[in-house]
Amino acid sequence: MLIEVHMLKNYPATNLNRDDTGAPKSCVFGGVQRGRISSQCLKRSWRISPFLQKELAGHLGIRTRKMPQLVTEKLKEMGVPDEFLETAKKKLTGFANKKGTENDLGTTSQVIIYSPEDIQAVAEVMKKQIEEVGEVKKFEKIKATEIEKMIKGVETRPVSLDIALFGRMVTSPAFADVEASMQVAHAFSTSRVIMESDYFTAMDDMLNSNEELGASMIGDVDYNSSCYYIYASLDVDKLLENLKHSDNPEALVKATVPALLHAMAYSNPGGKQHTFAGNVLPSAVLVECKEYPVPVSYANAYAKPVKAGFGKDMITESIGALQQKVLDTIHDFPSLGNVKRVWFSEGKCLPFDSDTGITNAENFDELVEYVTKELEH
């Protein structure tokens, strides 16, 4: 089964995802500039959201360059003498490095997402080598690349859920490459974006207004206001394949889908949130459950940018464009196969007609429940 999520989120003034200049990211689509949120930004906001972290606790990994610290802490728990720990930490910095070059910073050259089982596997091999050599000086002579090759069971070691979802590519034989089961598009604004800049000042509370004039600091920050189309597809069969070495992968997938849908709906990118507090809920969500894994984005619903018109706001226009694109696709491409669709719009506005075969959910939780039940079929 393929599960596709189409979501509209309307943000006020925000700078959710910055480029190298500090301005909100953008792209050109349909010949005009749009606001953009990168897929990397979206995936991180979902992965660290309270819903995934709480509902799937114990099944998530950690993405870091500080792997040596994690393994060293594990070695200490396993009773490795303290005099070996600093040497072990330095040696681990050579992992995922072709030449095995070590450093004193305690970080690897490559940022990698690790499952708890990865950390445990590395720690066990390190501990075994320490016990075999018995001396710090002898342990120092072992190269990091040699230890990497000693770590076995890479292909059968369970991966964490976030690795199974979003994939992993590494340059170390100690860890397996994993093809993502989820595709995530860069979100883009349904309308032409107008970039703006906030000129701000900071005042000194002890300033004597009768004698001293002016601000103590001035600055500026770029922002925009956009309604974003968010699209992602989840290949459930691929997710099951990635989790095949985990305990009860079917139950894990069943728990993952609702948690992921809640994370997508209730989490927002963290860029400049203390400045703008752009925390919104989705205005509309369409989920499609497909028998055949043929992913289809409805991005072209917005090839012509929508405009707020007389008596119609940006949300309403964006929803209307999405609905029309869905109906056109159903009519024009009937060979896509058996597709179950469920729709939710905030306030139950703009539901689909009953003759379209699309289920209108009363609320978001009902939409999630519908999708969860489809997994059982």
N, C-alpha and C positions, 0 to 999 in steps of 0.2 A: 504494500500500500504506500501511496505517496500522499502526504499531508501538506497542503499549501496554505499559507496564511497571507492574506491581503489586509492591510491595516492603514487607516487614516488617522493621523494625529495632528491637531492644529495647535501650534505653539505661538505664544505671544513673543515679545522681544526677548531673544535668547542668543547665546553663542555656545551652542551645545558641543560643537566639534570644530576645533581651530586648525587653520593651516599654518605654514611656517612663518607667516607674518602676524599671526594672532587673530586674523579675521575668520569669520565663519566659513567653512568649506563651501565650495560652489561647483557647478558644472554647467555645461551648455547642453540643453536637450530641446528638441523641436525648434532649434535656431535661436533660443533665448536663454538667458542666464537663470539658473535655478539655485536655490539653496540645496545643500547636500549634507548628509550624515554618512560617514563611511561605514561599510559593513563591519570593519574591525571594531569601531566604536560601539556599534549596536550589539555585537556579540559579547563584548566585555561587559556592557551594562546589564545584559541578561545573565551572564555567567556569575557575576558578583551580586546579583539581586537577592534580597532576603528570601524570595520564594524558592529559588534554586538552592540557595545555601541552607535553608531550613528543611525544605521538603526532601532534599536529596543529600542531606548531610552524610558524610562517610563515603560517598560515591563520586566526589569531585576532586580534581587535582589542584595543583598550584603552579602558576606560570612565573618563573623566576630565573635570575642568573645566580641566585644565592643557594643553589643546590648543595654546595660544600657545607654550608651551615646546617642544612637539614640532615644530611648524612652524618655529620659529626655529632649532632645532638642524638641521633639514633644510636651511634656507636657508643656514646657515653651511657645510654640506657642499657645497652647490651653488655656493659661491664668492661669495655676496652680501657686500659690504663691511660691516665691523662697525658702522660709524656708522648703518646702516639698521636694525640688528637690534632695538634697543630700541623704536624707533618701530613696527616691524612687530609686535613682541610686544604692545604696547599696543593697536594697531589690531585685532588678532585677538581681543581680549577683547570686542569688540562683536559678534562672531558669535552667531547664535541669539538675538539680542536685537532686538525689534521696532524700537526707536529707534536701535539700533546704539551704545548708550552704552558708552564705553570706561572702563577703570579702570587703576590702577597696581598692582593685585594680581597681574596675570598670569593671571587665571582668567576663564572665561566664566560667564555667569549660569546656564547650563543644563549639567547633566552629560550627556554624550553618549558613546556608544560609537562609536569610529572604526575603520575598517579602515586598513591601511597605504596603500591606494590613495587614501583620503580625504585623508590627511596630504600625500601626494605631490601630489595635484591642487591643494590649497590653496597649497602651497609654490610650485608652478610659476606660478600666477597672480600671487602676490605678487612673485615674482622678475621676472616680465614687467613689472609695473607699476613696480617700482623701476628697471628698466633704461630704461623709457620716459620717466619724469620726470627721472631722473638726479640729483635733489637731494633732500635730506632734508626741507627745508621744503615743497617741492611735494608730496612723498609724504604728509606730515602732513595735507594738505588733502583727501585722498581719504577718503571715509567708508567705514566697515566694511561698511555695507549695499550700497554700490556694488560693492565687491570681491566680496561674496557672489554677486551677480548675474552677475559675470563668469565664475564657475566653471561650466563647461559639462560635458556628458556625465554628468549626475547619474543618469539613468535607465539608462545602459549601463555605469556604473562597477561593477566587481566589489565585492561586500560580503564581509566576513570571515565565517567559519563561525559564530561565536557570534551575529553579527547575523542570519544566515540562520536560526539555530535559535530565538533568543529575541526577535527583532524589534527595531525601533527606531522611535521617534516623535520627530521634531525640528521645530523652528520656524525652520529655516534653509533657504533655497533651494539652499544649497551641498551638502546631503546629502539622500539619498532616504529617505523613510519605507519601512519594510519590515515586512510582516505576518509575525508569528512562524509558524514551521512546527511549533512544539512548544507544547503546553499542559501546564502544571505546576500541580497542585493544592497547596493548603496541606496539609502532613502533619498528621495529628491522632492522638491516642492512642486505642488500641482500647478502653481502659478509662476509667473515671472517674479524673480526676487529683487527687492530693492534694498541694497546694503545701506546701513545707517551707522552713525558714529555718535557715541555719548561722550560729551566733554564734561568732565566732572572736576570738582574741587574738594579739598579737605581743609576744614577750618580748625584753627587752634583754639581749644576751649579757654585758654588763658590769655587770649588776645584782648588787648584793651581797645575796644572799638572806638573810643574817643581819641586815641593817640596813634593806633596802628591800623593800617588798611591792607587788604589783599589776602589771598589764600595762602595757606602753608604748603600746599601741594596742588598741582594740577595734572590732569592726565586725560586719556581718552580710551574708549574700548568700542570695538566694532560689534554690531549685532544685526539681526534681521528678524522678521516675523513670517513664519511659513507654515502651511499645511503640508505635511509630508506623506507621501505614499511609501509604505514599508512592505516589502515582499520577502518571503522566505519559504523554502520547501524542505520537507523532511522525508527522506527515504527510510521508511520504517524497517524494511527488510535489510537495508545496509546497516542501520543502527543495531539491529539484532545480530548481524554478522560481526560487527565490531565488538559487541559485548558477549560473544559466544563463550569466552573463557571466564566470565563472571558467574557468580551464584545467581541462579534463577533470572536469566536475562529477560524473559517474557514479563515477569512482574516488574522488573526495573523499567522496561519501556512503558508499561502501563502507568507507572508512577511519573515517568518523565514528561509525557505529553501534556497533561494538565498543568504541571508545574511550569513547563516551558511557556505555555500559552499565557498563564498568569504573569510570568516574568516579562514577556513581551508587552503585555498590556499595561502593567503597573510600574514598570521601571522606565527611567529616562536617562539619557546620557548625562554625565556629571559635569560637563564643561561649563564653567562660570555660573554654576547654580547658586552659589552664595551671593552673586551679584544680581541675577535675574530671577531665580526661583521659578524656572520654567518647568514645573511638574504637572503634567496633564494626563488625562485618561483618553483612550481612543474614542473617536467620534463614530467610527464604523469598523466592523471586522467581518471579513468573509473567510471562511475556512472551507477548503475543498478536499475531500477524501477520494482519491483516485485509485481505481483498480490497476491501471497501467501507469508506470513511473514516467509520465511525460509532463515535465514541469512547464508551466505557461505563466509568464508574468503579464499583468494587465497594465504595464507601464505606458503603453501606447494610448491608453485612455486619456493621457495628458500630453500627447504629442503637441496638441494645440493647448496652450496654457489656459486654465480657467480664469474667469474674472468675476468678481462680485458685482452683481447688477442691481437694478432697482428692485427692492423687496427680497433679494436673494443674497445670502452671505457666502463666504468662501467655502465653508463646510458643506452647505447644501449643494453648491455647484460641483464640488469635488466628489461628493457621494453620487450625485446624478451621473457624472461622467463615468465613474466606476461601474455603476449598475448597468448603464447602456453597453459598456464594453463587454461585460459578462454575458448579457443577453445576446449580443451580436456573436460572441464566440460559441455559445450554445447552439445558435441557429446555423452558423457557417461551418462548424467543425463537429458534426455529430459523431464522427468516427473516433473521437477521443475516448469513447468507451463509457463504462458505468462510473459516473461521478456523483457523489453525494455532497450537497452544498448546504451550509448553514450560515445564516446572516444575522448580525446584530448591529443595530444602530442606536446611538444614545437617545434616550427618550422615546424609543420605538418609532422614530421619524423615518419616513421613506422606506417602508417595508417592500419586499418583492411581492408581486401578485401571486396568488396561490397556484395559478396554472403554469407557472415557470418551473415548478418542481423543487424550488428552493425553500428550505425550512427557515422560518423567521423565529429566532429565539427571543423570548420575553426579556431576558437579561443576559449579561455576559457569562455568568456561571452556568446558565442553561446551555449556552453555546459550547462551553467546555465539556459539559456532561455529554452532549450529543457526540462530540468528537471522540471522547473516551469510550463510549459504547460502540462506536464504529470499529475500534481496535479489536473488539472481541469477536467480530464477524469473520 
